[in-house]
Amino acid sequence: FIDACTSPGAMQALAGVDDSYILVPLPFAFRYWARDLPTGSMVYLCTNGYIGMDGMPSVVLSGMLPATTAPNAVIAVHWRDLVSTGPLCVATVGVTPNRRWVLEWSNSRDYSGSGSGMVFEVILSEGTNTIDFVYRTASSASVATRGLEDQAGMSSAPGCLSPASTSCAVSSGTTVRFQPIP
């Protein structure tokens, strides 16, 4: 776990917000689903536990992967209807060519009121193009959509321990790593 909120130069936004997003520029080139995204490509970070790698902002309460309906190019870390009680934090750590871009939900809870205090993040790694989901504090009762989706919404990679599912609960301390598609 990399605490993006306390990292030098971190950006904090959307504390105490429900169903919102921010657009943030990709700090380095990154290959996502066999597509090269240049430095500065806009990515959106949604309070509902996902990011969109296509830069087309959308706020969807929950979803399934894959799905051809928007949003697409989704990285779903804990995709469900969430309220951000703490800020969403964005930080770039390390030095070129081995930087990591960390997007952290620092204190989220399910809209229904359960799972308060969840802390989780997605880490994109420069050069290797790996994607890590890290769950510092999670509610093992909170089922959410987890995984990656391609730009067209036709293919997905599950982020659950069961390779047959993109919907599951995780425990605190869980980490999931995705290797890039050539």
Residue pairs with C-beta under 8 A, 6 or more apart in sequence:
1 121
1 134
1 136
2 91
2 93
2 100
2 102
2 104
2 121
2 123
2 134
3 104
4 10
4 89
4 90
4 91
4 93
4 102
4 103
4 104
4 106
4 121
5 12
5 86
5 87
5 89
5 91
5 104
5 106
7 89
7 91
7 93
7 102
8 91
9 91
9 92
10 89
10 90
10 91
11 24
11 89
11 90
11 91
12 87
12 88
12 89
13 22
13 87
13 88
13 90
14 20
14 21
14 22
14 47
14 84
14 87
14 88
15 84
15 85
15 86
15 87
15 88
16 84
16 85
17 47
17 83
17 84
18 47
18 82
18 83
18 84
18 111
19 47
19 48
19 59
19 61
19 81
20 46
20 47
20 59
21 44
21 45
21 46
21 47
21 57
21 58
21 59
22 44
22 45
22 88
23 42
23 43
23 44
23 45
23 55
23 57
24 42
24 43
24 44
24 45
24 90
24 103
25 39
25 40
25 41
25 42
25 43
26 37
26 38
26 39
26 40
26 41
26 42
26 43
26 101
26 124
27 39
27 92
27 99
27 101
28 39
28 92
28 96
28 99
28 101
28 126
29 36
29 37
29 38
29 39
29 126
30 36
30 37
30 41
30 101
30 124
30 126
30 129
31 37
31 129
31 180
32 53
32 73
32 129
32 180
33 73
33 148
33 150
33 151
33 155
33 181
34 181
34 182
35 151
37 53
41 53
41 55
42 55
43 51
43 52
43 53
43 55
44 51
44 52
44 55
44 56
44 57
44 58
45 51
45 88
45 90
45 103
46 52
46 58
46 59
46 60
47 59
47 82
47 83
47 84
47 88
47 105
47 108
48 59
48 60
48 61
48 62
48 79
48 80
48 81
48 82
49 76
49 77
49 78
49 79
49 80
49 82
49 105
49 108
49 120
49 144
50 63
50 71
50 74
50 75
50 76
50 77
50 78
50 79
50 145
51 74
51 75
51 77
51 103
51 122
52 58
52 71
52 72
52 73
52 74
52 75
53 73
53 74
53 75
53 151
54 71
54 72
54 73
54 151
56 70
56 71
56 72
58 70
58 71
60 70
60 71
61 80
61 81
61 111
62 79
62 80
62 81
62 144
62 145
63 71
63 74
63 76
63 79
63 145
64 145
64 166
64 167
65 74
65 76
65 145
65 147
65 148
65 149
65 156
65 158
65 166
66 149
66 150
66 153
66 154
66 155
66 156
67 149
67 153
68 152
68 153
68 154
69 153
72 149
72 150
72 151
72 152
72 153
73 149
73 150
73 151
74 148
74 149
75 122
75 131
75 148
75 149
76 144
76 145
76 146
76 147
76 148
76 149
76 159
76 166
77 105
77 120
77 121
77 122
77 133
77 146
77 159
78 105
78 108
78 118
78 120
78 135
78 138
78 142
78 144
78 146
78 170
79 144
79 145
79 146
80 110
80 142
80 143
80 144
80 145
81 110
81 111
81 112
82 105
82 108
82 109
82 110
82 111
82 118
83 108
83 109
83 110
83 111
84 105
84 106
84 107
84 108
85 107
85 108
85 109
85 116
85 117
86 105
86 106
86 107
86 108
87 106
87 107
88 103
88 104
88 105
88 106
89 102
89 103
89 104
89 106
90 101
90 102
90 103
90 104
91 101
91 102
91 104
92 99
92 100
92 101
92 102
93 99
93 100
93 102
94 100
94 126
96 126
97 126
97 127
98 125
98 126
98 127
99 125
99 126
100 123
100 124
100 125
100 126
101 123
101 124
101 125
101 126
102 121
102 122
102 123
103 121
103 122
103 123
104 119
104 120
104 121
105 118
105 119
105 120
105 121
106 119
107 117
107 118
107 119
108 115
108 118
108 119
108 120
109 115
109 116
109 117
109 118
110 139
110 142
114 139
114 141
114 142
115 138
115 139
115 141
115 142
117 137
118 135
118 137
118 138
118 139
118 142
119 135
119 136
119 137
120 133
120 134
120 135
120 136
120 137
120 138
121 133
121 134
121 136
122 131
122 132
122 133
122 134
123 131
123 132
123 134
124 130
124 131
125 131
125 132
128 180
129 180
130 177
130 178
130 179
130 180
131 148
131 177
131 178
132 175
132 176
132 177
132 178
133 146
133 159
133 174
133 175
133 176
133 177
134 174
134 175
135 170
135 171
135 172
135 173
135 174
135 175
136 172
136 173
137 172
138 169
138 170
138 171
138 172
138 174
139 169
140 169
140 170
140 171
140 172
141 169
142 169
143 167
143 168
143 169
144 167
144 168
144 169
145 166
145 167
146 158
146 159
146 160
146 166
146 167
146 168
146 170
146 176
147 156
147 157
147 158
147 159
147 160
147 166
148 156
148 157
148 159
148 178
149 155
149 156
150 156
156 166
157 178
158 164
158 165
158 166
159 166
159 176
159 178
160 166
160 167
160 168
160 170
161 168
161 170
161 174
161 176
162 168
